[in-house]
Structure formats: structure tokens, C-alpha cells
Amino acid sequence: MAAIRKYYQDYEELCELLDKSPNEYDLEKIERAYRLAEEMHGDQRRVSGVPYILHPTSVACIIVDLGMDTDSVVAALLHDVVEDTPVTLEEVEQMFGKDVANLVNGVTKISKIAYTSREERQAENVRKMLIAMSDDIRVIIIKLADRLHNMRTIDCMREQKRRDIALETMEVFAPIAHRLGIKAIKDEMEDLSLQYLDPIGYKEIENHLQNLDGKAFIDKIMQEISLKVAEYIDGAVISGRVKSINGIYKKLIIQGRNLEEIYDIYAVRVIVDTVTDCYTVLGIIHEMFSPIPHRFKDYISTPKPNLYRSLHTTVISEDGVMFEVQIRTKEMHQMAEYGIAAHWKYKLGMNGKSSMDEQLAWIRQMLENQADNHDPARLIKDIKTDLSSDEVFVYTPKGNLINLPLGSTVIDVAYAIHSQVGNTMVGAKANYRIVPIDYVVKTGDIIEIIRGKEGNVGPSRDWLKIVKTSSARNKIRQWFKREKREENITLGKAEFERECKKNDFVLSEKELEVMLEPILKKKNIPSMEHFYASISYGGTVLWKLMPRIKEEYAKLEEERKKEQGLEDEYVVPIADESVKPKRSKSGVIIDGMDDVDIKFAKCCTPLPGDDIIAFITKGHGISVHKRDCTNVPENIAECLSPDRWIKAKWSEAIDNSFSTVIEIHSYDRTGLVADLAGQLGNMKINIYNMSSKLIPGNMAVVTFNITVRDKSHLRDIISRLMAVRGVISVERTKG
């Protein structure tokens, strides 16, 4: 993929690539698409100041380099015209056909719907992407090319924006590229992302590789292998490479290894004509060099889920240097580098159901797993787990191979075999020994599921906390949804009533239905019974839904008062601008009010320097919020009880310390929490509370409740924490 290493490529370079390609293209259609994109984008420029048209032409070049068809190239050229220019999807269809219009629509971001959180927007974008992928795989290939070019050109963006884009690329787009087998894009995306997520770690590894005389070693080994293989096989192609920086980083930082323990920093690839030749070369390599025990993998007889096939063996040279040898056919090599783009059904002219449909069945399965998931945060977490490039391979006693995400348990294995196997599971054996129900499987394990009699057993609700895969979680929920409906309704209703009582909600059944109607409609929950049941089996996360329910209850209360002709006894007029503000011991000045009890809202923990607003509570004084807190209406004039929202500002002299919560995302490693706490201790920062959790991708999230003086002080703290090894982002939690 040497042709796509440049940052920007214009239409002339695209035409050169089209001429050199072995594929046939409709050049007239591609030129019409370019002329439309050029006219519509006009004088638009990217953040860097580069003419915008160079972005779609660069994306189109990546698409050609991947060997995609005419419609993919046209859609790449037009992928931003519907979102960023007056051109409509209908006009695209009229000019270029339905296929192109569908591709452009699939690639276009969701931008016209209002979402309550960044997580919800990301969840819907990923869901839309998966749906589009299940209809036409070309959508995600164009999307990957678009994201790859964006990653190459994000230097001009502000630091936090770069980190946000890099993190999403590492967690969502690179795993999709891996799952589709497009290694050329996956490796570059990961290295570019790491460069912004941990620039210090990236630079250290880059410098170390530059200091090693790797090229000379690889050249020497390649020459030795080439001479020996030529004695037995004609036309073998030998190449070499140094492992990607991100690949080394994962083993050094995340797995805690040292460089001597990484066996595949160097690799030599041998490409031959037939599968028989592959095994012949394997014998030659083992005759030339000493093989390392347990480091041989046969992905030809047992391909990876992304269709990757190759022989891998690790050997040691006469100089004592370990290196990996990969042996594959030309067809396998095309699949290894370009994945599904190498032989997809459109390119081969297939129609109807094909093997490609079966190879993409995992996308539809993933969508089915998320059908009842109403929690955006969990949806994103589950999808990241399903797409994880870290996998384990286990066997059934009959020798059937099952691949699962790293961290999966024997319960995940049971449900991967069949729903009924999981639902009747009472125990498990690993390598012929009884293991606990939460046993985490390892590659090579032989897992036997012990089953009880159907009808007398069933999954436990606790399993939902143990399983790793969304598929297993979904099947457990489905069982409770189907088999325990009445119990679910009773338990869910009791849980909801407890929450209502805690929040002083007093409602009749009818009022409750009216209040919840808009919420249930948005969540696609057909009735109150379904709502109660989903609380019980885990389809609805009640604590996340309660802020919305409180909002609806407040509206209902307001309507009641209007009907009864009651006045709000808590209305306080907004003070005149000319009134001189008073000083306050709290550090906050409330317009027109003296000597009041002021509290800082825990939902957003405002700090000096934040834009703030105050709310008159019922019997609990004044609550101060950040103006952009999720509990503060965007338009005060149109909200319920607008007169209870009053102006507030910070005093000029503040001696107080303020509580705030910071959330740190980092690669997981031994001593991480100690290093973070130590850094805070060095700055003499008080820590009131701390929690940590693991998330997919060998990542950790650490939360600290600390005291700071103001926003400037917080920025200093964040800057110091960013210097801790492995830390990706440090953010103040938002209300």
C-alpha cells in the first residue's frame, strides 16, 4: 500500500492509480462524480487550510488501492456531499444510481438527530454502521478509508480532539478492520492512534527500533532462506518486516513484558503457489533454524474468524536472535493484507446467497445481540468486546474449535455452542478437571459443559455479571424474558416502585402510564409490563433512566398546579442587573439574595472559572450548577418553573477548595493506581474517594474524587496525570 502513504492525493493521482489497476473501471462515471464533488465543495477547506476536495480524492485513492469497484470509488468521492453541501441523497441516486446512493447514505454520519449524550450518539453511529455493513460491506470499507485518511491528517486539530478521535479509532474502527481482515489499514490505524494516545511510549519504542540494526538482520535471514527454498520450490517470494509499534507497545506496556520476551519483533514472510508448498517450506525452515517450542500455529487448517490463513513458526538464528516466519500462498497473502476487500461478492460478480454472506453473519448476529439493549454505554462496551482483536481459541471434547474474546468464561463457551447448552449448564470441565462457573478460558483449553435435565435447570441472574460476550448475555436475558415473564414483571415493578418512593413520586397507575409514554416510545418498549420485565432481566438500566423520569414527573406536577390554579410559592424574580452583588462565604454571589444556604450540585461539581447558574430548591437552599450541566435546561425561558433559575457568579476572592471528580482512561498495568495516586500526592491533592474498573481492550478506568482550587488548578493536575505511563485521557466528569 505504498501508494496511500502520502497525506493528500489529488484527482490526477487518482486517475494514475485507476490506469495502473488490474480492475476495470467506469472512468466516465468516476469523472462525473469528481466534477460534482469539486463543484459542491467549492472553496470549502479542511481545518488545516487544505482544499476540502483533496480529502474525498485521497479516500478514493485508498479505495482503488484496496481493489474495490467503480461504485465504491464514486461513493468515496461523494461521501461528504450530502452532509456538507446542498446535494440531496435523491439527487445522488438520480445521477449515479441506487447502489451509490445507498453507499453514501451508509457512510454519512448521523447528524440531524438530537441525542442526550456523547455515548448515545456514538452508539447510534456504530449501530447504523453495522446495519449498513449487513446490507453492503462496501459501506464499512469506505468508512475505514475515510477514517484512515482523517487519522493521517489530524495534526492540525486541538490536542483533546485528536485524542478523542484516536481513542475511537483504536476502540472501534481498528477492531472492525481486524475483524474484516484488512491488516494494511488496521496496523496503520493503530500506530497512528497510539502516536496521539501515548506519544511518549510511542517515541520510546520508535527510538528503540531505530537503534536496533533490524534491517541488516532481516536482509541476511531473507537471503539465507531464499537460497535454501529455491533448491526445492520455484518462484517463492521472500519479504521481511519489523513488528508494528502498537503491536510491540501492547506487549511491553499492557502485558508487562520486556523486549527479550517478544519473539516476533522481526518476521520473514514466504509466499508460494500451493498449500503443499507451504508445508514444504515449513520443513525447510525447521531444518535451517531451531524452532521455539509451542510457538507454531497452523492457521491454514484452522483459519481465524476474519478468514486469515497462514503458517506461523518462531525460530532462533545462529546469532541467537528469535524471529517469526509466516508462510502462505499468494491468495492467502491477498486475504491477509486486504481481508474481505480481496474477494468480496460484488468484485467476483456473485449474486444471491454466497459464502460471503455466511462470512458476514457475525454482523447480523451482533445486531441481534443488541436488539433489546437500551443502554448506549453498554451497547458500545458490548460491541467493542465483540470486535476485540484479542481472542482465545478453545476446543470441545469432540475437537470442534470455538473462538471467543479474551476474558471469556466457560458460560460464554456453553452459549457459543448452543443456547440450550448454556440454558441447561450446571457445571464445566477444563482439560478434564472440574472448574468454577466463572473460570476464564485460555487458548488450547478443552472445555466440556456439564448439563442438567432440561426443564429442571436454567441460567442464574448472576451469570449476567460473569459472561464476557454480548451473545451469551443476550441469550441469558432472552431466557428470563421468555421463561420468567411473570416473575420479571413482579420483580421489575417492585424495583421501580422502590425507586419512585425514594424520589417522592405519588402517582396513580393511569398517571404513571401517561408520564412514561414518551420514554417508552423512545426506547421502543411496547407496554408497562414489558417495561417492568425489562428492568428485571436487564434490558433497561433504571438508574440511568431516572433523570428522564424525574423530568417527566416535574412536567406532570406543573400541569397539576395549573389545573388547580395554584401559584408556585418558590418563585423569586430575577434581580435587576444594576443591583450590586454581595460577597458570599461559599465563593458564589447570587443576584438579589443575601445570607442563603448554598450547595454545589453533585451532578456537575462546578469549579471557579465555570459558567454557573443557581436553582432555588424546595426547602434545601440554593443549588449551584454548571451552565452546561445536563440537569440545567438549555432554554430557561421555556422550561418548567423558569423563575427558580437565577443568575450566579463567582466571587473575586475565593479561599475555598472545591470537590470534583476526574476520570482517567489508561492501558491496564501493574502499579497503575499507585502511580496515579502518587502523582496526586506529590501535588498535595486531597483524595476523598477512588474507584477503578477494567474495560474491554486491556483498558482501565480510574476515578478520583479530589479537591481543587479552580479550573486552572485542575488543568495543572490533568497535565501532570497525563505524564503517567500508559494514560490515554484524563477528563473531569460532566453533569
C-alpha positions in Angstrom: 0.0 0.0 0.0 2.9 2.3 -0.7 0.6 4.5 -2.9 -1.5 5.5 0.0 1.2 6.6 2.4 1.0 10.3 1.3 -1.3 12.5 3.2 -3.2 14.1 0.3 -3.7 12.8 -3.3 -5.5 14.8 -6.0 -7.7 13.7 -8.9 -4.7 13.4 -11.2 -3.1 10.9 -8.9 -6.4 9.1 -8.6 -6.5 8.7 -12.4 -2.9 7.3 -12.4 -4.0 4.7 -9.8 -7.0 3.8 -11.9 -4.9 3.3 -15.0 -2.4 1.1 -13.2 -5.1 -1.0 -11.5 -5.8 -4.5 -13.0 -9.5 -3.9 -12.4 -11.8 -2.4 -15.0 -13.4 1.0 -14.0 -16.2 3.2 -15.5 -13.9 6.2 -15.8 -16.7 8.5 -17.2 -18.9 7.8 -14.1 -15.9 8.4 -11.8 -15.1 11.7 -13.5 -18.7 12.9 -13.3 -18.6 12.2 -9.5 -15.4 14.1 -9.1 -16.7 17.1 -11.1 -19.8 17.2 -8.8 -17.8 16.9 -5.6 -15.4 19.6 -6.8 -18.2 22.0 -7.7 -20.2 21.3 -4.5 -17.2 21.5 -2.1 -16.1 24.6 -3.9 -14.0 26.8 -1.7 -14.5 24.6 1.4 -11.3 23.9 3.3 -10.3 21.5 6.0 -9.1 22.7 9.4 -5.5 22.6 8.1 -6.5 25.0 5.3 -6.1 22.4 2.6 -8.9 22.5 -0.1 -11.6 20.1 1.0 -11.8 18.3 -2.3 -8.4 16.7 -1.6 -10.0 14.6 1.2 -12.5 12.7 -0.9 -9.9 12.2 -3.7 -7.5 10.8 -1.1 -10.1 8.5 0.3 -10.9 7.3 -3.3 -7.2 6.5 -3.8 -7.3 4.3 -0.8 -10.4 2.5 -2.1 -8.7 1.9 -5.5 -5.6 0.6 -3.8 -7.8 -1.9 -1.9 -9.1 -3.1 -5.3 -12.7 -2.0 -4.8 -15.2 -1.4 -7.7 -16.4 1.7 -9.6 -19.4 2.4 -7.3 -17.1 2.3 -4.2 -14.8 4.9 -5.8 -17.8 7.1 -6.8 -19.2 6.9 -3.3 -15.8 7.7 -1.8 -15.7 10.9 -3.9 -19.2 11.8 -2.9 -19.2 10.6 0.7 -19.4 14.1 2.2 -21.6 16.0 -0.4 -24.9 15.0 1.2 -23.8 16.0 4.7 -21.8 19.2 3.9 -23.4 20.6 0.7 -26.9 21.2 -0.7 -26.9 18.0 -2.8 -29.6 15.5 -1.6 -29.5 11.7 -1.5 -32.3 11.6 -4.1 -30.1 13.7 -6.5 -27.2 11.3 -6.0 -29.4 8.4 -6.8 -30.8 10.1 -9.9 -27.3 10.9 -11.2 -25.3 7.8 -10.1 -27.8 5.0 -9.3 -29.3 3.4 -6.2 -26.2 1.5 -5.2 -24.1 4.6 -4.9 -26.8 6.5 -3.0 -27.1 3.6 -0.5 -23.3 3.6 0.0 -23.2 7.4 0.5 -26.1 7.2 3.0 -24.4 4.4 4.9 -21.1 6.3 5.2 -22.8 9.6 6.1 -22.7 10.3 9.9 -25.8 10.7 12.0 -26.1 14.5 12.4 -29.7 15.5 12.4 -31.0 13.7 15.5 -30.7 15.2 19.0 -29.0 12.9 21.5 -28.8 13.2 25.2 -25.2 12.2 25.5 -22.0 11.6 23.5 -22.3 7.9 24.3 -25.8 7.7 22.8 -24.6 9.5 19.6 -21.6 7.1 19.3 -23.8 4.1 20.0 -26.2 5.1 17.2 -23.4 5.8 14.8 -21.9 2.4 15.4 -25.4 0.7 15.2 -26.1 2.5 11.9 -22.7 1.4 10.6 -23.4 -2.2 11.5 -26.8 -2.1 9.8 -25.3 -0.6 6.7 -22.5 -3.2 6.7 -25.0 -6.1 6.9 -26.7 -4.7 3.7 -23.5 -3.9 1.8 -20.0 -4.5 3.2 -18.6 -1.8 0.9 -20.0 0.8 3.3 -17.6 0.0 6.1 -14.6 -0.4 3.7 -15.3 3.2 2.5 -15.8 4.3 6.1 -12.5 2.7 7.1 -10.7 4.5 4.3 -12.3 7.8 5.4 -11.2 7.3 9.0 -7.7 6.3 7.9 -7.2 9.5 5.9 -8.7 11.5 8.8 -6.2 9.9 11.2 -3.3 10.8 8.8 -4.3 14.5 8.8 -5.4 15.3 12.4 -2.2 17.1 13.4 -3.9 20.4 12.8 -6.7 19.7 15.4 -6.5 20.6 19.1 -5.0 18.0 21.4 -8.1 16.8 23.1 -10.0 16.4 19.8 -7.0 14.4 18.4 -7.1 12.1 21.4 -10.9 11.6 21.2 -10.7 10.6 17.5 -7.6 8.4 18.1 -9.4 6.6 21.0 -12.5 5.9 18.9 -10.3 4.7 16.1 -8.4 2.4 18.4 -11.5 1.0 20.1 -14.0 0.8 17.2 -12.5 1.2 13.7 -9.2 -0.7 14.0 -11.1 -3.7 15.5 -13.6 -3.6 12.6 -10.6 -3.6 10.2 -9.1 -6.5 12.1 -12.4 -8.4 12.0 -12.7 -7.8 8.3 -9.1 -9.0 7.9 -7.8 -5.7 6.4 -4.4 -5.7 8.1 -2.9 -2.9 6.0 -5.5 -0.5 7.4 -5.7 -2.0 10.9 -2.0 -1.7 11.6 -1.7 1.9 10.3 -4.7 3.0 12.3 -3.4 1.5 15.5 0.1 3.1 15.1 -1.4 6.5 14.2 -3.8 6.3 17.2 -1.0 5.3 19.6 1.0 8.3 18.4 -1.6 10.6 19.9 -2.8 8.4 22.9 0.6 7.8 24.3 3.2 9.9 22.4 5.9 9.2 25.0 5.5 5.5 24.8 5.3 5.6 21.0 8.5 7.6 20.7 10.4 5.3 23.1 9.6 2.2 21.0 10.3 4.1 17.8 13.7 5.2 19.0 14.5 1.7 20.2 13.6 0.2 16.8 15.8 2.8 15.1 18.7 1.8 17.4 18.4 -1.9 16.5 20.1 -2.9 13.3 16.9 -4.7 12.2 17.2 -4.2 8.5 20.6 -5.8 8.3 19.4 -8.8 10.3 16.2 -9.3 8.2 18.2 -8.9 4.9 20.7 -11.5 6.0 17.9 -14.0 7.1 15.9 -13.4 3.9 18.9 -14.2 1.7 19.6 -17.4 3.6 16.0 -18.6 3.3 15.7 -17.5 -0.4 18.8 -19.6 -1.4 17.6 -22.7 0.5 13.9 -22.6 -0.6 15.0 -22.1 -4.3 16.5 -25.5 -4.2 13.1 -27.1 -3.8 10.4 -24.5 -4.9 10.4 -22.1 -7.9 9.0 -18.6 -7.7 8.8 -18.2 -3.9 8.6 -14.5 -2.8 10.5 -13.6 0.4 9.9 -10.4 2.3 10.6 -9.1 5.8 9.2 -6.7 8.3 9.6 -5.2 11.8 6.5 -5.6 14.1 4.2 -2.6 14.3 4.9 -0.1 17.1 1.4 -0.7 18.6 2.0 -4.5 18.5 5.2 -4.0 20.5 3.6 -1.5 22.8 0.7 -3.9 23.7 3.2 -6.5 24.8 5.6 -4.1 26.5 3.2 -1.8 28.4 0.0 -3.8 28.7 1.3 -7.3 29.1 4.4 -6.1 31.1 7.0 -7.9 29.0 10.5 -6.8 28.2 11.9 -6.7 24.7 13.7 -10.1 25.1 10.3 -11.7 25.7 8.8 -10.5 22.4 9.6 -13.2 19.9 8.1 -11.6 16.7 9.7 -8.2 16.6 11.3 -9.5 13.3 9.3 -11.5 10.8 10.1 -13.0 7.4 7.3 -13.9 5.1 7.5 -16.7 2.4 4.8 -16.6 -0.3 4.4 -19.7 -2.5 1.9 -21.1 -5.1 0.2 -24.0 -3.3 -0.7 -25.3 0.2 1.6 -28.2 -0.3 4.5 -25.8 -0.9 3.6 -24.0 2.4 4.2 -27.2 4.4 7.4 -28.0 2.4 8.8 -24.5 3.3 7.9 -25.1 6.9 10.0 -28.3 6.9 12.9 -26.3 5.3 12.7 -23.5 7.9 12.8 -26.0 10.8 15.8 -27.7 9.2 17.6 -24.4 8.9 16.8 -22.9 12.3 15.9 -24.2 15.7 12.1 -23.9 16.3 10.9 -22.4 19.7 8.6 -25.0 21.4 4.9 -24.1 21.5 5.3 -21.3 19.0 3.9 -23.0 15.9 0.4 -22.0 14.7 -1.4 -23.6 11.8 -4.0 -21.0 10.6 -4.3 -22.9 7.2 -6.1 -25.9 8.7 -7.8 -23.7 11.3 -8.4 -20.2 9.8 -9.1 -17.2 12.0 -12.7 -15.8 12.1 -11.6 -12.9 9.8 -10.6 -15.6 7.2 -6.9 -15.2 7.8 -4.8 -18.2 6.8 -1.1 -18.8 7.2 1.5 -20.9 8.9 3.4 -19.2 11.8 6.5 -20.6 13.4 9.1 -18.9 15.7 12.7 -19.9 15.3 16.1 -18.8 16.6 19.0 -17.8 14.3 22.7 -18.8 14.7 23.2 -15.4 16.3 20.7 -16.2 19.0 18.0 -13.8 17.6 14.4 -15.0 17.6 12.2 -14.2 14.7 8.9 -15.3 13.2 8.4 -16.9 9.8 5.0 -16.7 8.1 4.3 -19.0 5.2 1.3 -18.6 2.9 0.0 -18.8 -0.7 -0.5 -15.7 -2.9 -4.2 -15.9 -2.4 -3.8 -16.2 1.4 -1.5 -13.2 1.3 -4.1 -11.0 -0.5 -6.6 -12.0 2.1 -4.2 -11.3 4.9 -3.4 -7.8 3.7 -6.8 -6.7 2.3 -9.2 -9.1 4.0 -12.8 -9.1 2.8 -11.9 -6.5 0.2 -9.7 -9.1 -1.6 -12.6 -11.4 -2.7 -16.0 -10.0 -1.9 -19.1 -11.0 -3.9 -19.5 -7.7 -5.8 -16.0 -8.0 -7.2 -16.5 -11.6 -8.2 -19.9 -10.9 -9.7 -21.7 -13.3 -7.4 -25.5 -13.0 -6.9 -27.9 -14.2 -4.2 -26.7 -16.1 -1.1 -23.0 -16.8 -1.2 -20.2 -17.9 1.1 -19.5 -14.2 1.7 -23.0 -13.8 3.3 -22.1 -16.6 5.7 -18.7 -14.9 6.4 -20.5 -11.7 7.3 -23.1 -13.4 9.5 -21.3 -12.2 12.6 -22.5 -8.6 11.8 -26.2 -9.7 11.8 -25.5 -11.7 15.0 -24.1 -8.7 16.6 -27.1 -6.6 15.7 -29.5 -9.3 17.0 -27.5 -9.4 20.3 -28.1 -5.7 20.8 -31.8 -5.6 19.7 -33.0 -5.4 23.3 -30.2 -3.2 24.6 -31.5 0.3 25.5 -28.3 1.4 27.3 -25.9 3.2 24.9 -22.9 2.8 27.2 -23.4 -1.0 27.5 -24.1 -1.2 23.7 -20.7 0.4 22.9 -19.0 -1.8 25.5 -20.5 -5.0 24.1 -19.7 -4.1 20.5 -16.1 -3.3 21.5 -15.9 -6.7 23.2 -17.4 -8.5 20.2 -14.9 -6.7 17.9 -11.9 -7.3 20.1 -8.8 -8.4 18.3 -7.6 -10.2 21.4 -9.1 -13.7 21.1 -8.8 -17.2 22.7 -9.3 -20.5 20.9 -10.8 -23.4 22.8 -11.9 -26.9 21.8 -14.8 -29.1 22.7 -14.1 -32.8 23.6 -15.1 -33.7 20.0 -12.4 -31.4 18.7 -14.6 -28.5 17.4 -12.8 -25.1 17.6 -14.5 -22.2 19.3 -13.1 -18.7 19.2 -14.1 -16.1 21.8 -12.9 -12.7 23.1 -10.1 -12.7 25.6 -11.5 -12.9 29.1 -14.4 -15.2 28.2 -15.7 -17.8 30.7 -17.0 -21.3 30.4 -20.5 -19.9 30.3 -19.6 -18.0 27.2 -18.3 -21.3 25.7 -21.6 -23.0 26.6 -23.7 -20.4 24.8 -21.3 -20.3 21.9 -22.1 -24.0 21.3 -25.9 -23.5 21.5 -28.5 -21.6 23.5 -29.8 -24.8 25.0 -26.4 -26.0 26.1 -26.0 -22.7 28.0 -29.5 -22.8 29.4 -29.0 -26.3 30.8 -25.5 -25.8 32.0 -24.8 -26.8 35.6 -21.0 -27.0 35.6 -17.9 -27.3 33.4 -14.6 -29.1 33.0 -11.4 -27.5 31.6 -8.8 -30.1 30.4 -10.9 -32.8 32.1 -11.0 -31.2 35.5 -14.0 -29.5 37.2 -13.7 -25.8 37.2 -15.7 -22.9 38.7 -18.6 -21.4 36.7 -16.6 -18.2 36.3 -13.5 -19.9 35.0 -11.8 -17.8 32.4 -10.8 -19.9 29.4 -7.3 -20.0 27.9 -6.2 -20.7 24.3 -5.8 -24.5 23.9 -8.3 -25.5 26.7 -10.5 -28.4 26.1 -13.9 -27.3 27.6 -16.6 -29.8 28.4 -20.0 -28.4 29.5 -21.9 -30.4 32.2 -25.6 -30.2 31.6 -28.7 -30.9 33.8 -32.1 -32.1 32.7 -34.0 -29.6 30.6 -36.9 -28.1 32.5 -35.2 -28.5 35.9 -32.4 -26.0 35.4 -31.8 -22.6 33.9 -29.3 -19.8 33.9 -28.7 -17.6 37.0 -29.2 -13.9 37.0 -25.6 -13.7 38.4 -24.3 -15.0 35.1 -25.1 -11.7 33.5 -22.2 -10.2 35.6 -19.8 -13.0 34.7 -20.2 -13.5 31.0 -17.9 -11.6 28.6 -19.7 -11.9 25.2 -22.9 -9.9 24.3 -24.2 -13.1 22.6 -24.2 -15.0 25.9 -25.6 -12.1 27.8 -28.4 -11.7 25.2 -29.3 -15.4 25.3 -29.5 -15.3 29.1 -31.8 -12.3 29.0 -33.9 -14.0 26.4 -34.3 -17.0 28.6 -35.5 -14.9 31.6 -37.7 -12.8 29.2 -39.4 -16.0 27.9 -39.4 -18.4 30.9 -39.8 -16.0 33.8 -42.1 -13.3 32.4 -44.5 -13.1 35.3 -41.6 -13.2 37.8 -39.8 -10.5 35.8 -42.9 -8.2 35.8 -43.3 -8.6 39.6 -39.6 -8.0 40.4 -39.3 -5.1 37.9 -42.4 -3.4 39.2 -41.2 -3.8 42.8 -37.8 -2.3 41.9 -39.4 0.6 40.1 -41.9 1.3 42.9 -38.9 1.4 45.4 -37.2 4.0 43.1 -40.4 6.1 42.9 -40.8 6.1 46.7 -37.2 7.1 47.1 -37.9 10.1 44.8 -41.3 11.0 46.4 -43.3 10.3 43.3 -47.0 10.0 44.1 -48.9 8.7 41.0 -51.9 6.6 40.1 -51.4 3.8 37.6 -53.0 5.9 34.9 -50.9 8.9 35.6 -47.8 6.6 35.6 -48.6 5.3 32.1 -49.2 8.8 30.8 -45.9 10.1 32.3 -43.9 7.2 31.0 -45.4 7.1 27.5 -42.9 9.3 25.7 -40.0 7.5 27.4 -41.2 4.0 26.5 -41.9 5.2 22.9 -38.3 6.4 22.5 -37.0 3.1 23.9 -39.3 1.0 21.7 -40.9 -0.6 24.8 -44.5 -1.5 23.8 -46.2 -1.6 27.3 -45.8 -1.1 31.0 -45.5 -4.9 31.5 -42.6 -5.0 29.0 -41.0 -2.1 30.9 -41.2 -3.8 34.3 -40.0 -7.1 32.8 -37.0 -5.4 31.1 -35.9 -3.8 34.4 -35.7 -7.3 35.9 -34.0 -9.1 33.1 -31.5 -6.3 32.5 -32.8 -4.8 29.2 -33.5 -1.4 31.0 -31.0 0.2 33.4 -33.3 2.0 35.7 -30.8 4.3 37.4 -29.8 5.7 34.0 -33.4 6.3 33.1 -34.4 8.1 36.3 -33.2 11.6 35.4 -35.6 11.5 32.4 -38.4 10.1 34.5 -37.9 12.9 37.1 -38.1 15.4 34.2 -41.5 14.0 33.1 -42.7 13.9 36.7 -41.9 17.6 37.1 -43.9 18.4 33.9 -46.9 16.4 35.3 -46.7 18.3 38.7 -46.6 21.6 36.9 -49.7 20.7 34.9 -51.5 19.7 38.1 -50.7 23.1 39.7 -52.1 25.0 36.7 -55.3 23.0 36.7 -55.7 23.7 40.4 -54.9 27.4 40.0 -52.0 27.2 42.4 -49.1 29.6 42.4 -45.6 28.4 42.8 -44.6 29.6 46.3 -41.0 29.4 45.4 -40.9 31.9 42.6 -38.2 34.5 43.1 -37.9 37.3 40.5 -34.6 37.7 38.6 -32.7 40.6 40.1 -32.1 43.8 38.2 -28.7 44.0 36.6 -27.9 47.2 38.5 -28.2 45.6 41.9 -24.8 45.4 43.4 -23.8 41.7 44.1 -23.0 40.6 47.7 -20.0 38.7 48.8 -20.5 35.1 50.0 -18.5 32.8 52.2 -19.2 30.0 49.7 -17.4 31.9 46.9 -20.6 32.3 44.9 -22.6 35.5 44.5 -26.3 35.1 44.0 -28.1 38.0 42.4 -30.6 39.7 44.7 -30.2 37.3 47.6 -28.3 37.5 50.9 -27.5 35.1 53.6 -28.8 31.9 51.8 -27.7 28.3 52.2 -25.7 27.5 49.1 -24.8 24.0 48.0 -22.8 22.8 44.9 -24.6 20.3 42.8 -23.1 16.9 42.9 -24.2 16.1 39.4 -21.7 18.6 37.9 -19.5 19.8 40.8 -18.9 23.4 39.5 -15.4 25.0 39.9 -14.3 28.6 39.9 -13.9 29.5 36.3 -17.0 27.6 35.2 -20.1 29.4 33.8 -22.7 28.8 36.6 -26.4 29.2 37.4 -28.3 28.8 40.6 -31.6 26.9 41.3 -34.0 27.6 44.2 -34.8 24.1 45.7 -37.8 23.2 47.8 -36.5 23.5 51.3 -32.8 22.9 50.7 -31.5 26.3 49.9 -29.7 27.3 46.6 -28.1 24.6 44.4 -25.3 25.9 42.1 -24.9 24.1 38.8 -22.5 24.4 35.8 -24.5 26.1 33.0 -23.8 23.2 30.7 -24.9 20.6 33.3 -27.3 18.0 31.9 -29.8 18.9 34.6 -29.9 22.6 33.5 -32.4 23.3 30.7 -30.8 24.8 27.5 -33.6 27.3 27.2 -34.5 28.6 30.7 -37.4 30.7 29.4 -39.2 27.7 28.0 -38.5 25.2 30.9 -40.8 24.4 33.8 -40.5 26.9 36.7 -38.1 29.3 34.8 -38.2 31.8 37.7 -36.5 29.3 40.0 -33.3 29.5 37.9 -31.4 32.6 38.9 -28.1 34.3 38.0 -25.0 33.5 39.9 -21.3 34.2 39.5 -18.0 33.5 41.3 -16.7 36.0 43.9 -13.5 37.8 43.1 -11.6 36.4 46.1 -12.1 32.7 46.9 -10.3 30.9 49.6 -12.3 27.6 49.4 -11.3 24.3 48.0 -13.9 22.5 45.7 -14.7 18.9 45.2 -14.5 17.5 41.7 -14.3 14.1 40.0 -11.8 13.1 37.4 -11.9 10.0 35.2 -8.7 8.5 33.8 -8.6 6.1 30.9 -5.4 4.1 30.7 -3.9 0.9 29.4 -4.1 -1.5 32.3 -0.8 -2.5 34.0 0.6 -3.4 37.4 1.1 -0.3 39.6 -1.1 2.0 37.6 -3.3 3.1 40.5 -0.3 3.6 42.8 1.4 5.7 40.2 -1.7 7.9 39.7 -2.3 8.3 43.5 1.4 9.0 44.0 1.3 11.8 41.4 -1.6 13.4 43.1 0.2 13.0 46.5 3.2 14.8 45.1 0.9 17.7 44.2 -0.5 17.6 47.8 -4.0 16.9 46.4 -6.6 15.5 48.8 -8.2 12.3 47.6 -11.7 11.6 49.1 -12.6 8.6 47.1 -11.2 6.4 44.4 -12.5 3.5 42.2 -11.2 1.6 39.3 -12.6 -0.9 36.8 -11.4 -2.9 33.8 -13.0 -2.4 30.4 -12.5 -4.3 27.1 -9.2 -3.9 25.2 -7.0 -4.3 28.3 -8.0 -0.8 29.4 -8.7 0.5 32.9 -10.9 3.4 34.1 -9.8 5.0 37.4 -11.9 7.6 39.1 -10.7 10.0 41.8 -12.8 12.4 43.9 -10.4 15.2 44.7 -10.3 18.9 45.9 -9.0 21.7 43.7 -8.9 25.5 43.9 -10.3 26.3 40.4 -10.2 25.3 36.8 -6.7 26.5 36.3 -5.5 24.3 39.2 -7.4 21.3 37.7 -5.7 21.8 34.3 -2.3 21.6 36.1 -3.4 18.3 37.8 -4.6 16.9 34.5 -1.4 17.8 32.8 0.7 16.0 35.5 -1.5 12.9 35.3 -1.2 12.7 31.6 2.5 12.2 32.1 1.9 8.9 33.9 2.9 5.9 31.7 0.0 4.3 29.8 -2.5 7.1 30.5 -4.7 7.9 27.4 -7.0 10.6 28.7 -7.9 12.5 31.9 -11.2 14.2 32.0 -13.4 15.9 34.6 -16.7 14.1 34.7 -19.6 16.1 33.3 -23.1 16.5 34.8 
